[in-house]
Amino acid sequence: MLMDPHLLTTFVTVARHGSFSAAAAELGYTQSAISQQIAALEADLGLALLRRRPVEPTPAGRRLLEHAGPLLLRLRAARADVLRTAAEPSHLLRVAATPLAVNPVVAARLARARAAQPRLEVRLRTCRAERLAALVAEGRAELGLAGGIAAPSDPLRLPEAGPISTAGVSEEDLVVVLEPGHPLAGRARLRLADLIDARWLDTPLCPLARLRDLVGDGFPVGLEYEGDDVHTVLTLAAAGHGLTLLPASAVPAAGGPVCTGPVCTGPVCAVPVAAPRLVHRVELLHAALPPGPAAALAAALTG
């Protein structure tokens, strides 16, 4: 007998909350019904999946959780894909974007597309990269814009979320952001290999794990920031908490005057990267798009 996705959803919710009552409140069931569903799933597999006091997954339950997330995502994506094929064309388009993905190139193309379709309404939301593909696959966003650090022309590393198409939108040079008094602040260009021993900010905008993948080991953490506000990142860099990489257009827009010359007097200094050549790449994500406003906007964004 195949696992019932409703039972699987209940199991994931109980495991996430560590509570039958909290899962019941979220899913709109009684606590007794939640217990019965978990018991039915355990009977189907012939294994105990949850310990009761405290409520936590057994080893078999932890293994099932590894499979449950992708399985449920694919089911939601399949449902959304089927519904899209029968949906009426909509003038409301939901666009999800990672921080920094809506750069000046993207914003200008979006403005031209809206001018060409006066009745088009766009609702834009930002989210982390790990949520972006799921939002598009599940039909909660018609289009997604993902941004990240990459070698030129290399595709971004995006989570697997079913049948989603991707296309390059833009590539922009990166700059090293330093405090004004940094010894290297007046350089015309910087090699990242010369900065592997410097302290760096570890942020979702410039994850050091990705930087190490592209450049090599090193890049010690000066401070870890779990948010994605550019102003905060620039403020931390200006105060000497660590270096970071940002697309060139993001620095003056968020931080005010920026020094790029031999004498640095602004709040932060931005120095172009000489080697290795890295860019901030933006890609468009979408599921199957019938002819209509969404397809037209996708074509406009990809230039």
MARDODREN-292342 format. One record per residue (C-alpha): x, y, z; residue in three letters; residue number from 1. Coordinates in nm, 4 decimals, always signed. Layout:
% residues N
+----------+----------+----------+------+-----+
:       px :       py :       pz : code : pos :
+----------+----------+----------+------+-----+
:        X :        Y :        Z :  Ala : NUM :
...
+----------+----------+----------+------+-----+
***
This chain:
% residues 303
+----------+----------+----------+------+-----+
:       px :       py :       pz : code : pos :
+----------+----------+----------+------+-----+
:  +0.0000 :  +0.0000 :  +0.0000 :  Met :   1 :
:  +0.1357 :  +0.3423 :  -0.0984 :  Leu :   2 :
:  +0.1849 :  +0.6035 :  +0.1718 :  Met :   3 :
:  -0.1080 :  +0.8446 :  +0.1913 :  Asp :   4 :
:  +0.0229 :  +1.2009 :  +0.1360 :  Pro :   5 :
:  -0.2237 :  +1.3318 :  +0.3961 :  His :   6 :
:  -0.0754 :  +1.0966 :  +0.6546 :  Leu :   7 :
:  +0.2741 :  +1.1977 :  +0.5464 :  Leu :   8 :
:  +0.1850 :  +1.5667 :  +0.5885 :  Thr :   9 :
:  +0.0531 :  +1.4968 :  +0.9366 :  Thr :  10 :
:  +0.3714 :  +1.3100 :  +1.0299 :  Phe :  11 :
:  +0.5945 :  +1.5954 :  +0.9055 :  Val :  12 :
:  +0.3872 :  +1.8520 :  +1.0977 :  Thr :  13 :
:  +0.4004 :  +1.6555 :  +1.4240 :  Val :  14 :
:  +0.7759 :  +1.6040 :  +1.3869 :  Ala :  15 :
:  +0.8300 :  +1.9736 :  +1.3130 :  Arg :  16 :
:  +0.6335 :  +2.0887 :  +1.6190 :  His :  17 :
:  +0.7355 :  +1.8003 :  +1.8463 :  Gly :  18 :
:  +0.3737 :  +1.8033 :  +1.9589 :  Ser :  19 :
:  +0.0501 :  +1.6282 :  +1.8601 :  Phe :  20 :
:  -0.1621 :  +1.9144 :  +1.9927 :  Ser :  21 :
:  +0.0328 :  +2.1837 :  +1.8033 :  Ala :  22 :
:  +0.0063 :  +1.9797 :  +1.4822 :  Ala :  23 :
:  -0.3679 :  +1.9399 :  +1.5396 :  Ala :  24 :
:  -0.4069 :  +2.3181 :  +1.5777 :  Ala :  25 :
:  -0.2123 :  +2.3854 :  +1.2553 :  Glu :  26 :
:  -0.3909 :  +2.1223 :  +1.0449 :  Leu :  27 :
:  -0.7386 :  +2.1780 :  +1.1843 :  Gly :  28 :
:  -0.7874 :  +1.8269 :  +1.3278 :  Tyr :  29 :
:  -0.8522 :  +1.7038 :  +1.6785 :  Thr :  30 :
:  -0.5552 :  +1.5651 :  +1.8686 :  Gln :  31 :
:  -0.7229 :  +1.2232 :  +1.8608 :  Ser :  32 :
:  -0.7456 :  +1.2368 :  +1.4810 :  Ala :  33 :
:  -0.3767 :  +1.3262 :  +1.4580 :  Ile :  34 :
:  -0.2868 :  +1.0282 :  +1.6778 :  Ser :  35 :
:  -0.4985 :  +0.7988 :  +1.4610 :  Gln :  36 :
:  -0.3309 :  +0.9220 :  +1.1421 :  Gln :  37 :
:  +0.0172 :  +0.8659 :  +1.2833 :  Ile :  38 :
:  -0.0852 :  +0.5205 :  +1.4007 :  Ala :  39 :
:  -0.2208 :  +0.4411 :  +1.0529 :  Ala :  40 :
:  +0.1066 :  +0.5474 :  +0.8887 :  Leu :  41 :
:  +0.3113 :  +0.3417 :  +1.1342 :  Glu :  42 :
:  +0.0842 :  +0.0402 :  +1.0741 :  Ala :  43 :
:  +0.1276 :  +0.0825 :  +0.6972 :  Asp :  44 :
:  +0.5074 :  +0.0748 :  +0.7287 :  Leu :  45 :
:  +0.5181 :  -0.1693 :  +1.0193 :  Gly :  46 :
:  +0.7572 :  +0.0636 :  +1.2033 :  Leu :  47 :
:  +0.7436 :  +0.3098 :  +1.4902 :  Ala :  48 :
:  +0.8057 :  +0.6568 :  +1.3487 :  Leu :  49 :
:  +0.7618 :  +0.8772 :  +1.6566 :  Leu :  50 :
:  +0.8527 :  +0.8418 :  +2.0209 :  Arg :  51 :
:  +0.5714 :  +0.9756 :  +2.2378 :  Arg :  52 :
:  +0.7473 :  +1.1189 :  +2.5451 :  Arg :  53 :
:  +0.9042 :  +1.3412 :  +2.4328 :  Pro :  54 :
:  +0.7557 :  +1.3518 :  +2.0823 :  Val :  55 :
:  +1.0514 :  +1.3011 :  +1.8476 :  Glu :  56 :
:  +1.1282 :  +1.0902 :  +1.5401 :  Pro :  57 :
:  +1.2745 :  +0.7427 :  +1.5757 :  Thr :  58 :
:  +1.5686 :  +0.6530 :  +1.3457 :  Pro :  59 :
:  +1.3126 :  +0.5231 :  +1.0926 :  Ala :  60 :
:  +1.1152 :  +0.8464 :  +1.1330 :  Gly :  61 :
:  +1.4227 :  +1.0603 :  +1.0680 :  Arg :  62 :
:  +1.4888 :  +0.8680 :  +0.7479 :  Arg :  63 :
:  +1.1272 :  +0.9160 :  +0.6374 :  Leu :  64 :
:  +1.1579 :  +1.2911 :  +0.7014 :  Leu :  65 :
:  +1.4486 :  +1.3040 :  +0.4563 :  Glu :  66 :
:  +1.2165 :  +1.1731 :  +0.1845 :  His :  67 :
:  +0.8964 :  +1.3449 :  +0.2943 :  Ala :  68 :
:  +0.9911 :  +1.7038 :  +0.2085 :  Gly :  69 :
:  +1.0848 :  +1.6383 :  -0.1570 :  Pro :  70 :
:  +0.7902 :  +1.3995 :  -0.2024 :  Leu :  71 :
:  +0.5336 :  +1.6474 :  -0.0739 :  Leu :  72 :
:  +0.6899 :  +1.9290 :  -0.2758 :  Leu :  73 :
:  +0.6647 :  +1.7240 :  -0.5945 :  Arg :  74 :
:  +0.2989 :  +1.6454 :  -0.5197 :  Leu :  75 :
:  +0.2191 :  +2.0149 :  -0.4672 :  Arg :  76 :
:  +0.4117 :  +2.1019 :  -0.7828 :  Ala :  77 :
:  +0.2209 :  +1.8387 :  -0.9836 :  Ala :  78 :
:  -0.1132 :  +1.9717 :  -0.8594 :  Arg :  79 :
:  -0.0175 :  +2.3297 :  -0.9456 :  Ala :  80 :
:  +0.1099 :  +2.2249 :  -1.2893 :  Asp :  81 :
:  -0.2175 :  +2.0480 :  -1.3716 :  Val :  82 :
:  -0.4247 :  +2.3450 :  -1.2549 :  Leu :  83 :
:  -0.2120 :  +2.5855 :  -1.4601 :  Arg :  84 :
:  -0.3027 :  +2.4029 :  -1.7801 :  Thr :  85 :
:  -0.6728 :  +2.4772 :  -1.7230 :  Ala :  86 :
:  -0.6395 :  +2.8232 :  -1.5702 :  Ala :  87 :
:  -0.7724 :  +3.1341 :  -1.7377 :  Glu :  88 :
:  -0.5099 :  +3.3947 :  -1.8325 :  Pro :  89 :
:  -0.4522 :  +3.6279 :  -1.5410 :  Ser :  90 :
:  -0.3405 :  +3.9892 :  -1.5390 :  His :  91 :
:  -0.2041 :  +3.9484 :  -1.1852 :  Leu :  92 :
:  +0.1424 :  +3.7992 :  -1.1884 :  Leu :  93 :
:  +0.3218 :  +3.6961 :  -0.8721 :  Arg :  94 :
:  +0.6984 :  +3.7290 :  -0.8945 :  Val :  95 :
:  +0.9321 :  +3.5932 :  -0.6258 :  Ala :  96 :
:  +1.2884 :  +3.7194 :  -0.6119 :  Ala :  97 :
:  +1.5917 :  +3.6609 :  -0.3976 :  Thr :  98 :
:  +1.7571 :  +3.9674 :  -0.2416 :  Pro :  99 :
:  +1.9693 :  +4.1531 :  -0.4993 :  Leu : 100 :
:  +1.7991 :  +3.9760 :  -0.7942 :  Ala : 101 :
:  +1.6002 :  +4.2876 :  -0.8860 :  Val : 102 :
:  +1.8968 :  +4.4886 :  -1.0087 :  Asn : 103 :
:  +1.8733 :  +4.7986 :  -1.2367 :  Pro : 104 :
:  +1.8630 :  +4.5813 :  -1.5514 :  Val : 105 :
:  +1.5762 :  +4.3707 :  -1.4174 :  Val : 106 :
:  +1.3867 :  +4.6745 :  -1.2851 :  Ala : 107 :
:  +1.4131 :  +4.8524 :  -1.6223 :  Ala : 108 :
:  +1.2917 :  +4.5481 :  -1.8161 :  Arg : 109 :
:  +1.0043 :  +4.5045 :  -1.5742 :  Leu : 110 :
:  +0.9057 :  +4.8698 :  -1.6233 :  Ala : 111 :
:  +0.9079 :  +4.8324 :  -2.0028 :  Arg : 112 :
:  +0.6980 :  +4.5163 :  -1.9814 :  Ala : 113 :
:  +0.4397 :  +4.6874 :  -1.7618 :  Arg : 114 :
:  +0.4280 :  +4.9869 :  -1.9966 :  Ala : 115 :
:  +0.3548 :  +4.7494 :  -2.2851 :  Ala : 116 :
:  +0.0783 :  +4.5762 :  -2.0846 :  Gln : 117 :
:  -0.1075 :  +4.8560 :  -1.9013 :  Pro : 118 :
:  -0.3515 :  +4.6150 :  -1.7344 :  Arg : 119 :
:  -0.0729 :  +4.3977 :  -1.5965 :  Leu : 120 :
:  -0.0489 :  +4.3924 :  -1.2173 :  Glu : 121 :
:  +0.2724 :  +4.2588 :  -1.0644 :  Val : 122 :
:  +0.3054 :  +4.1479 :  -0.7036 :  Arg : 123 :
:  +0.6706 :  +4.1132 :  -0.6008 :  Leu : 124 :
:  +0.7970 :  +3.9317 :  -0.2923 :  Arg : 125 :
:  +1.1475 :  +3.8496 :  -0.1752 :  Thr : 126 :
:  +1.2570 :  +3.5199 :  -0.0273 :  Cys : 127 :
:  +1.5638 :  +3.3061 :  +0.0213 :  Arg : 128 :
:  +1.6912 :  +3.0954 :  -0.2672 :  Ala : 129 :
:  +1.5884 :  +2.7688 :  -0.1017 :  Glu : 130 :
:  +1.2216 :  +2.8821 :  -0.1047 :  Arg : 131 :
:  +1.2188 :  +3.0381 :  -0.4508 :  Leu : 132 :
:  +1.2080 :  +2.7201 :  -0.6599 :  Ala : 133 :
:  +0.9389 :  +2.5712 :  -0.4365 :  Ala : 134 :
:  +0.7170 :  +2.8803 :  -0.4705 :  Leu : 135 :
:  +0.7371 :  +2.8586 :  -0.8492 :  Val : 136 :
:  +0.6892 :  +2.4806 :  -0.8603 :  Ala : 137 :
:  +0.3888 :  +2.4964 :  -0.6276 :  Glu : 138 :
:  +0.2214 :  +2.7696 :  -0.8327 :  Gly : 139 :
:  +0.2464 :  +3.0350 :  -0.5615 :  Arg : 140 :
:  +0.4576 :  +3.2482 :  -0.7962 :  Ala : 141 :
:  +0.4325 :  +3.2515 :  -1.1741 :  Glu : 142 :
:  +0.7919 :  +3.3697 :  -1.2137 :  Leu : 143 :
:  +1.1022 :  +3.3585 :  -0.9968 :  Gly : 144 :
:  +1.4219 :  +3.5615 :  -1.0102 :  Leu : 145 :
:  +1.7215 :  +3.3982 :  -0.8431 :  Ala : 146 :
:  +2.0512 :  +3.5757 :  -0.7912 :  Gly : 147 :
:  +2.3858 :  +3.4440 :  -0.6743 :  Gly : 148 :
:  +2.7618 :  +3.4413 :  -0.7172 :  Ile : 149 :
:  +2.8886 :  +3.2367 :  -1.0111 :  Ala : 150 :
:  +3.1624 :  +3.2137 :  -1.2691 :  Ala : 151 :
:  +3.0673 :  +3.3943 :  -1.5917 :  Pro : 152 :
:  +2.8042 :  +3.2028 :  -1.7949 :  Ser : 153 :
:  +2.7835 :  +2.9277 :  -1.5313 :  Asp : 154 :
:  +2.4284 :  +2.8444 :  -1.4171 :  Pro : 155 :
:  +2.3314 :  +2.8961 :  -1.0555 :  Leu : 156 :
:  +2.3003 :  +2.6025 :  -0.8170 :  Arg : 157 :
:  +1.9282 :  +2.5867 :  -0.7449 :  Leu : 158 :
:  +1.7312 :  +2.3328 :  -0.5394 :  Pro : 159 :
:  +1.5566 :  +2.0544 :  -0.7295 :  Glu : 160 :
:  +1.1835 :  +2.1281 :  -0.7411 :  Ala : 161 :
:  +1.0415 :  +1.9427 :  -1.0373 :  Gly : 162 :
:  +0.9917 :  +2.0520 :  -1.4000 :  Pro : 163 :
:  +1.1112 :  +2.4136 :  -1.3862 :  Ile : 164 :
:  +1.2797 :  +2.6007 :  -1.6709 :  Ser : 165 :
:  +1.5612 :  +2.8489 :  -1.6125 :  Thr : 166 :
:  +1.7103 :  +3.1211 :  -1.8312 :  Ala : 167 :
:  +1.9837 :  +3.3749 :  -1.7777 :  Gly : 168 :
:  +1.8701 :  +3.7323 :  -1.7194 :  Val : 169 :
:  +2.1822 :  +3.9323 :  -1.6334 :  Ser : 170 :
:  +2.5392 :  +3.9122 :  -1.5090 :  Glu : 171 :
:  +2.7020 :  +4.1917 :  -1.3131 :  Glu : 172 :
:  +3.0556 :  +4.2465 :  -1.1872 :  Asp : 173 :
:  +3.1231 :  +4.2061 :  -0.8166 :  Leu : 174 :
:  +3.3069 :  +4.4401 :  -0.5823 :  Val : 175 :
:  +3.4844 :  +4.3762 :  -0.2529 :  Val : 176 :
:  +3.3326 :  +4.5964 :  +0.0171 :  Val : 177 :
:  +3.5835 :  +4.7164 :  +0.2783 :  Leu : 178 :
:  +3.5961 :  +4.9651 :  +0.5639 :  Glu : 179 :
:  +3.7498 :  +5.3027 :  +0.4650 :  Pro : 180 :
:  +4.0624 :  +5.2505 :  +0.6769 :  Gly : 181 :
:  +4.1434 :  +4.9070 :  +0.5371 :  His : 182 :
:  +4.5019 :  +4.8823 :  +0.3983 :  Pro : 183 :
:  +4.3662 :  +4.7614 :  +0.0620 :  Leu : 184 :
:  +4.0874 :  +5.0180 :  +0.0321 :  Ala : 185 :
:  +4.2752 :  +5.2330 :  -0.2193 :  Gly : 186 :
:  +4.3573 :  +4.9548 :  -0.4681 :  Arg : 187 :
:  +4.2209 :  +4.9765 :  -0.8228 :  Ala : 188 :
:  +4.1409 :  +4.6024 :  -0.8222 :  Arg : 189 :
:  +4.1772 :  +4.3122 :  -0.5817 :  Leu : 190 :
:  +4.2530 :  +3.9427 :  -0.6251 :  Arg : 191 :
:  +4.0419 :  +3.7228 :  -0.4020 :  Leu : 192 :
:  +4.3393 :  +3.4892 :  -0.3545 :  Ala : 193 :
:  +4.5087 :  +3.7762 :  -0.1676 :  Asp : 194 :
:  +4.2121 :  +3.7996 :  +0.0716 :  Leu : 195 :
:  +4.1707 :  +3.4378 :  +0.1815 :  Ile : 196 :
:  +4.3168 :  +3.5166 :  +0.5264 :  Asp : 197 :
:  +4.1116 :  +3.8325 :  +0.5805 :  Ala : 198 :
:  +3.8037 :  +3.8282 :  +0.8010 :  Arg : 199 :
:  +3.4769 :  +3.8056 :  +0.6067 :  Trp : 200 :
:  +3.1097 :  +3.8531 :  +0.6743 :  Leu : 201 :
:  +2.9196 :  +3.5285 :  +0.6249 :  Asp : 202 :
:  +2.5754 :  +3.6295 :  +0.4945 :  Thr : 203 :
:  +2.3073 :  +3.4880 :  +0.2630 :  Pro : 204 :
:  +2.4061 :  +3.7621 :  +0.0158 :  Leu : 205 :
:  +2.7641 :  +3.6313 :  +0.0057 :  Cys : 206 :
:  +2.7776 :  +3.2828 :  +0.1617 :  Pro : 207 :
:  +3.1372 :  +3.1929 :  +0.2363 :  Leu : 208 :
:  +3.0744 :  +2.8266 :  +0.1542 :  Ala : 209 :
:  +2.9993 :  +2.9315 :  -0.2043 :  Arg : 210 :
:  +3.3051 :  +3.1562 :  -0.2141 :  Leu : 211 :
:  +3.5259 :  +2.8690 :  -0.0980 :  Arg : 212 :
:  +3.3766 :  +2.6440 :  -0.3682 :  Asp : 213 :
:  +3.4723 :  +2.8957 :  -0.6354 :  Leu : 214 :
:  +3.8077 :  +3.0207 :  -0.5036 :  Val : 215 :
:  +3.9432 :  +2.7684 :  -0.2527 :  Gly : 216 :
:  +3.9825 :  +2.7247 :  +0.1214 :  Asp : 217 :
:  +4.0229 :  +3.0153 :  +0.3571 :  Gly : 218 :
:  +3.7964 :  +3.3185 :  +0.4083 :  Phe : 219 :
:  +3.7577 :  +3.2988 :  +0.7897 :  Pro : 220 :
:  +3.4349 :  +3.4286 :  +0.9398 :  Val : 221 :
:  +3.4591 :  +3.7672 :  +1.1106 :  Gly : 222 :
:  +3.0871 :  +3.7828 :  +1.1802 :  Leu : 223 :
:  +2.7883 :  +3.5752 :  +1.0753 :  Glu : 224 :
:  +2.4741 :  +3.7661 :  +0.9740 :  Tyr : 225 :
:  +2.1640 :  +3.5592 :  +0.9031 :  Glu : 226 :
:  +1.9594 :  +3.8389 :  +0.7452 :  Gly : 227 :
:  +1.9597 :  +3.9740 :  +0.3918 :  Asp : 228 :
:  +1.9330 :  +4.3509 :  +0.4404 :  Asp : 229 :
:  +2.1978 :  +4.5201 :  +0.2269 :  Val : 230 :
:  +2.2143 :  +4.8291 :  +0.4475 :  His : 231 :
:  +2.2995 :  +4.6125 :  +0.7486 :  Thr : 232 :
:  +2.5705 :  +4.4294 :  +0.5553 :  Val : 233 :
:  +2.7255 :  +4.7580 :  +0.4427 :  Leu : 234 :
:  +2.7117 :  +4.8967 :  +0.7960 :  Thr : 235 :
:  +2.8869 :  +4.5888 :  +0.9332 :  Leu : 236 :
:  +3.1550 :  +4.6091 :  +0.6632 :  Ala : 237 :
:  +3.2051 :  +4.9820 :  +0.7250 :  Ala : 238 :
:  +3.2581 :  +4.9133 :  +1.0957 :  Ala : 239 :
:  +3.5316 :  +4.6588 :  +1.0221 :  Gly : 240 :
:  +3.3468 :  +4.3376 :  +1.1066 :  His : 241 :
:  +3.4574 :  +4.1790 :  +0.7793 :  Gly : 242 :
:  +3.4729 :  +4.2027 :  +0.4016 :  Leu : 243 :
:  +3.1976 :  +4.0989 :  +0.1656 :  Thr : 244 :
:  +3.1196 :  +4.0696 :  -0.2055 :  Leu : 245 :
:  +2.8236 :  +4.2507 :  -0.3568 :  Leu : 246 :
:  +2.7128 :  +4.3329 :  -0.7101 :  Pro : 247 :
:  +2.8464 :  +4.6758 :  -0.8023 :  Ala : 248 :
:  +2.5009 :  +4.8311 :  -0.8465 :  Ser : 249 :
:  +2.3886 :  +4.7305 :  -0.4960 :  Ala : 250 :
:  +2.6538 :  +4.9251 :  -0.3083 :  Val : 251 :
:  +2.5805 :  +5.2892 :  -0.3963 :  Pro : 252 :
:  +2.2058 :  +5.2231 :  -0.4019 :  Ala : 253 :
:  +2.2072 :  +5.0984 :  -0.0445 :  Ala : 254 :
:  +2.5037 :  +5.2667 :  +0.1160 :  Gly : 255 :
:  +2.5235 :  +5.6216 :  -0.0151 :  Gly : 256 :
:  +2.8561 :  +5.7607 :  -0.1404 :  Pro : 257 :
:  +3.1123 :  +5.4916 :  -0.2111 :  Val : 258 :
:  +3.4863 :  +5.5332 :  -0.2548 :  Cys : 259 :
:  +3.6524 :  +5.3599 :  -0.5474 :  Thr : 260 :
:  +3.9615 :  +5.5806 :  -0.5843 :  Gly : 261 :
:  +4.3034 :  +5.5832 :  -0.4205 :  Pro : 262 :
:  +4.1839 :  +5.7980 :  -0.1253 :  Val : 263 :
:  +3.8762 :  +5.6611 :  +0.0497 :  Cys : 264 :
:  +3.6639 :  +5.9027 :  +0.2553 :  Thr : 265 :
:  +3.3138 :  +5.7538 :  +0.2252 :  Gly : 266 :
:  +3.1317 :  +5.5175 :  +0.4603 :  Pro : 267 :
:  +3.2543 :  +5.2103 :  +0.2692 :  Val : 268 :
:  +3.4980 :  +5.1361 :  -0.0100 :  Cys : 269 :
:  +3.4111 :  +4.9177 :  -0.3093 :  Ala : 270 :
:  +3.6985 :  +4.7683 :  -0.5082 :  Val : 271 :
:  +3.6374 :  +4.5645 :  -0.8260 :  Pro : 272 :
:  +3.7479 :  +4.2005 :  -0.8292 :  Val : 273 :
:  +4.0376 :  +4.1306 :  -1.0645 :  Ala : 274 :
:  +4.0638 :  +3.7522 :  -1.0342 :  Ala : 275 :
:  +3.9111 :  +3.5086 :  -1.0476 :  Pro : 276 :
:  +3.6396 :  +3.6592 :  -1.2652 :  Arg : 277 :
:  +3.3158 :  +3.6196 :  -1.0734 :  Leu : 278 :
:  +2.9768 :  +3.7756 :  -1.1370 :  Val : 279 :
:  +2.6429 :  +3.8163 :  -0.9689 :  His : 280 :
:  +2.4156 :  +3.6158 :  -1.1989 :  Arg : 281 :
:  +2.0381 :  +3.6473 :  -1.2121 :  Val : 282 :
:  +1.8245 :  +3.3690 :  -1.3583 :  Glu : 283 :
:  +1.4538 :  +3.3487 :  -1.4373 :  Leu : 284 :
:  +1.2623 :  +3.0428 :  -1.3138 :  Leu : 285 :
:  +0.9201 :  +2.9358 :  -1.4355 :  His : 286 :
:  +0.7041 :  +2.6303 :  -1.4884 :  Ala : 287 :
:  +0.5178 :  +2.5706 :  -1.8147 :  Ala : 288 :
:  +0.3833 :  +2.9054 :  -1.9403 :  Leu : 289 :
:  +0.0927 :  +2.9159 :  -2.1861 :  Pro : 290 :
:  +0.0777 :  +3.2195 :  -2.4167 :  Pro : 291 :
:  -0.0308 :  +3.5198 :  -2.2138 :  Gly : 292 :
:  +0.0932 :  +3.7879 :  -1.9731 :  Pro : 293 :
:  +0.3290 :  +3.5575 :  -1.7806 :  Ala : 294 :
:  +0.4987 :  +3.4355 :  -2.0981 :  Ala : 295 :
:  +0.5275 :  +3.7930 :  -2.2251 :  Ala : 296 :
:  +0.6836 :  +3.9104 :  -1.9001 :  Leu : 297 :
:  +0.9261 :  +3.6164 :  -1.9010 :  Ala : 298 :
:  +1.0361 :  +3.7076 :  -2.2535 :  Ala : 299 :
:  +1.0818 :  +4.0723 :  -2.1521 :  Ala : 300 :
:  +1.2909 :  +3.9862 :  -1.8473 :  Leu : 301 :
:  +1.5278 :  +3.7651 :  -2.0441 :  Thr : 302 :
:  +1.5889 :  +4.0432 :  -2.2905 :  Gly : 303 :
+----------+----------+----------+------+-----+
***
